[in-house]
Amino acid sequence: MQQKKIGLYAKHLTGHRKEYLDFIQEIIPSQQSSFKNLFLKKEPIIFLMIEDSPLTYLFISIYRSIFQLKTVGFLFRPLPIFKKDTFRMKIKYLFLRVLKLIPKIQTILIVPDSLHIKFEKICDGWIYDMQLWDISDDQLASYKDLRANYTNSSLVDKIKLIANGRKVVCAIGSQNKRKGFHIFADTFIENPDIRHGYLFIFGGKLEGCTDLLEKFERFGGMSFNRFVSEEELIALYASSDLVWAFYDEEYDQASGIFGRALQFGVPSIIRSGSLVDRLCKIEKIPSLALTTDNINLKSLEDFLKLDKIEGKNYKINFKNTSILNLKKAIELS
């Protein structure tokens, strides 16, 4: 008999959504569902990202609960609900509080609910961000081969040539103000001591910041201002001594760049007091938590004297906990 599959719903599959969908299908019996199948599908439905279609999640989940059908939704950005005093956030809070009263609806955070005292008011459970535990054995092997020079890469070779013995700090993925590109670039431009000891690189398409990009490159920063492939992303991680995950205060949420870096064993620069910083403190993850006032050569040098991160150990723990919590939410034994 063919096994019944849980439904996965995403309004669209841009960004990392396709990766999330594929990854969930690997760990639980599931398949993508169309909008019309959401109403009366007997198996549980998982909304991949509540923020993409909040009203759909609200009405569909309540409708399904009338027929005792389970609905689960992943909430990616819970913090603005408590930090932004806006009408929209107040309504969102009210909706989530109502949904929490209905047993057949499970709102799941992608960060531990212990990271904020009020998170438990709007969620029924949590998992770790999938980008903290999704690296495949093949991807890890590729990273290790590049790191050990067992595999040739023109990108890695070019970075080594430009670095000329300096340490490498890399900002990976799409770049914009929310991702802290202005802080990243200004740190390199304004600190000659850092430029002497470190090469700053970014790989990914930059949104705006044209003048700042020109200045960054003029001062010796290295840029790959374009879409980068998966192979190139791994090469960037393999070339890095530190990964930039110091994002703007308005972008305080789980970070896939930080998560991938952790799995590869590359330490990250993060914003002090951010959700990622709180996660690192709770899980005892070595990271360099700074403010805009103390990003300097000494802070970088002192941190890099520490032992390497054993990313594999974190990944195993995060994966096991997340799968257990997810199966509990969808009542899958």
C-alpha positions in Angstrom: 0.0 0.0 0.0 1.3 3.4 -0.9 2.2 5.6 2.1 0.2 8.7 2.6 2.3 11.8 2.3 2.1 15.1 4.3 1.4 18.1 2.2 3.9 21.0 1.8 2.6 24.4 0.8 4.7 27.3 -0.4 3.2 30.4 -2.1 6.4 30.5 -4.3 9.8 28.8 -4.3 12.2 31.7 -4.6 15.2 32.1 -2.3 15.9 29.1 -0.2 12.3 27.8 -0.2 13.0 25.1 -2.8 15.9 23.9 -0.7 13.7 23.8 2.4 10.9 21.9 0.5 13.4 19.3 -0.9 15.0 18.9 2.5 11.8 18.2 4.3 10.9 15.7 1.7 14.1 13.9 2.5 13.4 13.5 6.2 9.6 12.9 6.3 7.2 11.4 3.7 5.8 14.5 2.0 5.1 16.2 -1.2 4.2 19.7 -2.5 0.5 20.5 -2.4 -1.5 22.9 -4.5 -3.6 25.6 -3.0 -6.9 23.7 -3.7 -5.6 20.6 -1.9 -5.1 22.5 1.3 -8.7 22.5 2.3 -9.6 18.9 2.9 -6.3 16.9 2.6 -6.6 14.3 5.4 -2.8 14.2 6.0 -1.2 17.1 7.9 -0.3 20.2 5.8 2.9 22.2 6.5 3.1 25.8 5.5 6.8 26.3 4.5 6.8 30.0 5.5 3.9 31.7 7.3 5.2 35.1 6.4 4.7 34.4 2.6 0.9 33.9 3.1 -0.2 34.8 6.6 -3.9 35.2 5.9 -4.0 32.0 3.9 -2.4 30.2 6.9 -4.9 31.8 9.3 -8.0 30.9 7.4 -6.9 27.5 6.0 -5.7 26.3 9.4 -8.9 27.3 11.1 -11.0 25.8 8.4 -9.1 22.5 8.6 -9.4 22.4 12.4 -13.2 22.3 12.1 -12.7 18.9 10.4 -10.0 17.9 12.9 -7.3 18.1 10.3 -3.8 19.1 11.4 -2.0 22.2 10.0 1.6 23.2 10.8 3.3 26.4 9.9 6.9 27.6 10.1 7.3 31.1 11.5 10.7 32.6 10.3 10.6 36.1 11.8 9.0 36.1 15.3 11.0 39.0 16.8 9.4 41.9 14.9 6.1 41.0 16.5 7.5 42.1 19.9 10.0 44.8 18.7 7.8 46.8 16.3 4.9 48.7 17.9 2.8 48.8 14.7 -0.8 48.0 14.0 0.3 45.2 11.6 2.4 43.5 14.3 -0.3 43.8 16.9 -2.8 42.1 14.5 -0.2 39.4 13.8 0.3 38.8 17.5 -3.4 38.5 18.0 -3.9 36.0 15.2 -1.1 33.8 16.5 -2.4 33.9 20.0 -5.8 32.8 18.7 -4.3 30.0 16.6 -2.4 28.8 19.7 -5.7 28.0 21.4 -6.6 25.5 18.7 -4.9 22.1 19.2 -5.0 21.1 15.5 -2.9 24.1 14.6 0.8 24.1 15.3 2.9 27.2 14.7 6.6 26.3 14.8 9.5 28.7 15.1 12.8 28.0 13.3 14.7 29.2 16.4 14.5 27.8 20.0 11.7 29.5 21.9 14.1 30.1 24.7 15.8 32.8 22.7 13.1 35.3 23.8 11.0 35.4 26.9 7.8 36.0 24.8 8.2 33.6 22.0 6.2 30.8 23.7 3.2 33.1 23.6 2.8 32.7 19.8 4.2 29.3 19.1 3.5 25.6 19.8 7.0 24.4 19.3 10.3 25.0 17.4 13.0 23.5 15.3 16.5 24.7 14.6 16.8 26.6 11.3 17.3 23.9 8.6 20.4 25.6 7.4 22.0 24.7 10.7 21.8 21.0 9.8 21.2 20.5 6.1 24.7 20.2 4.6 25.1 16.9 2.8 28.0 14.6 3.1 29.0 15.4 -0.5 29.0 19.1 0.2 31.1 18.6 3.3 33.5 16.4 1.4 33.8 19.1 -1.4 34.5 21.7 1.3 37.2 19.6 2.9 38.9 18.8 -0.4 39.0 22.5 -1.3 40.3 23.4 2.1 43.1 20.8 1.9 44.0 21.7 -1.7 43.0 18.2 -2.9 40.7 19.8 -5.4 41.5 22.6 -7.8 39.3 25.7 -7.9 40.1 28.8 -9.9 38.0 30.8 -7.4 40.0 29.6 -4.4 43.3 30.2 -6.3 42.3 33.7 -7.2 41.4 34.6 -3.6 44.7 33.1 -2.3 46.6 35.2 -4.8 44.8 38.5 -3.9 45.0 37.7 -0.1 48.7 37.2 -0.4 49.0 35.6 3.1 46.3 37.7 4.7 43.3 36.2 6.5 40.0 36.2 4.6 36.7 37.6 5.9 33.9 36.7 3.5 30.3 37.9 3.2 28.4 35.2 1.3 25.1 35.4 -0.6 23.0 38.3 -1.7 24.2 41.6 -0.2 22.2 44.7 1.0 21.9 47.0 3.9 19.8 44.5 5.9 22.7 42.0 5.5 25.1 44.6 7.0 27.0 45.3 3.7 27.5 48.9 4.7 29.1 47.9 8.0 31.2 45.2 6.2 32.5 47.6 3.6 33.0 50.5 6.0 35.0 48.3 8.4 37.4 47.4 5.7 37.6 50.9 4.2 38.1 52.8 7.5 40.7 50.4 9.2 44.1 50.3 7.6 45.3 47.8 10.2 42.5 45.4 9.2 43.3 45.9 5.5 46.9 45.0 6.2 46.0 41.7 7.9 42.8 40.8 6.3 41.2 40.6 2.8 37.4 41.3 2.8 35.5 39.5 0.1 31.8 39.2 -0.8 30.2 36.8 -3.2 26.6 37.4 -4.2 24.5 40.0 -6.0 24.6 43.5 -4.3 21.5 45.5 -4.1 22.3 49.2 -4.5 25.3 50.7 -2.6 27.0 51.5 -5.9 29.2 54.3 -4.5 30.2 52.2 -1.5 31.0 49.3 -3.7 33.3 51.4 -5.8 35.1 52.7 -2.7 35.3 49.2 -1.3 37.0 47.9 -4.4 39.3 51.0 -4.6 40.6 50.3 -1.1 41.4 46.7 -2.1 38.2 44.8 -1.2 37.4 41.8 -3.5 33.9 41.4 -5.0 32.0 38.8 -7.0 29.0 41.0 -7.5 26.8 38.4 -9.2 24.9 35.2 -8.7 27.2 32.5 -7.4 26.6 28.8 -7.9 26.5 26.2 -5.2 30.1 25.1 -6.1 31.3 28.7 -5.8 29.5 29.1 -2.5 31.4 26.1 -1.1 34.6 27.5 -2.5 34.0 30.8 -0.7 33.4 29.1 2.6 36.6 27.0 2.0 38.6 30.2 1.4 37.3 32.0 4.5 38.9 32.3 8.0 35.8 34.2 9.1 32.3 34.5 7.7 30.4 37.8 7.9 27.0 37.4 9.6 26.9 40.8 11.3 23.5 42.0 10.0 21.6 45.2 10.5 19.4 45.4 13.6 16.3 45.3 11.4 17.3 41.9 10.1 17.4 40.0 13.4 16.5 36.4 12.6 18.0 33.0 11.9 20.9 33.2 9.4 21.5 30.5 6.8 24.9 31.9 6.1 25.9 31.5 9.8 24.3 28.0 9.8 26.3 26.8 6.8 29.5 28.3 8.1 28.9 26.5 11.4 28.4 23.2 9.7 31.6 23.6 7.7 33.5 24.6 10.9 34.1 28.3 9.8 33.6 30.8 12.6 31.3 33.8 12.1 31.3 37.5 13.0 27.8 38.3 14.4 26.0 41.2 16.0 26.2 41.2 19.7 22.8 40.8 21.3 21.2 39.4 18.2 19.1 36.2 18.1 22.1 34.4 16.5 24.3 35.7 19.4 21.8 34.3 21.9 21.8 31.0 20.1 25.6 30.8 20.2 25.6 31.6 24.0 22.9 28.9 24.7 24.5 26.2 22.5 28.1 27.3 23.4 29.0 27.9 19.7 32.3 29.8 19.3 31.6 33.0 17.4 32.8 36.6 17.4 30.0 38.8 18.7 30.7 42.5 18.1 29.1 45.9 18.0 29.8 48.5 15.4 32.1 50.2 18.0 34.5 47.3 18.5 35.1 45.8 15.1 38.9 46.1 15.0 42.1 44.2 14.3 42.6 43.1 17.9 39.1 41.6 18.3 39.7 39.6 15.1 43.2 38.4 16.0 42.2 37.4 19.6 39.2 35.4 18.4 41.2 33.4 15.7 43.5 32.1 18.4 40.7 29.9 19.6 40.2 26.3 18.7 38.4 25.3 15.6 34.6 24.7 15.6 33.5 21.1 15.4 30.5 21.8 13.1 29.6 18.2 12.6 28.7 17.7 16.3 26.4 20.7 16.3 24.7 19.5 13.1 23.9 16.1 14.5 22.4 17.5 17.7 20.4 20.2 15.8 19.1 17.6 13.2 18.0 15.0 15.8 16.3 17.6 18.0 14.6 19.3 15.0 13.3 16.0 13.5 11.9 14.9 16.8 10.2 18.2 17.4 8.8 18.3 13.8 7.4 14.8 14.0 5.8 15.6 17.4 4.1 18.7 15.8 2.6 16.7 12.9 1.9 13.7 15.2 4.1 11.4 13.1 5.6 8.6 15.2 
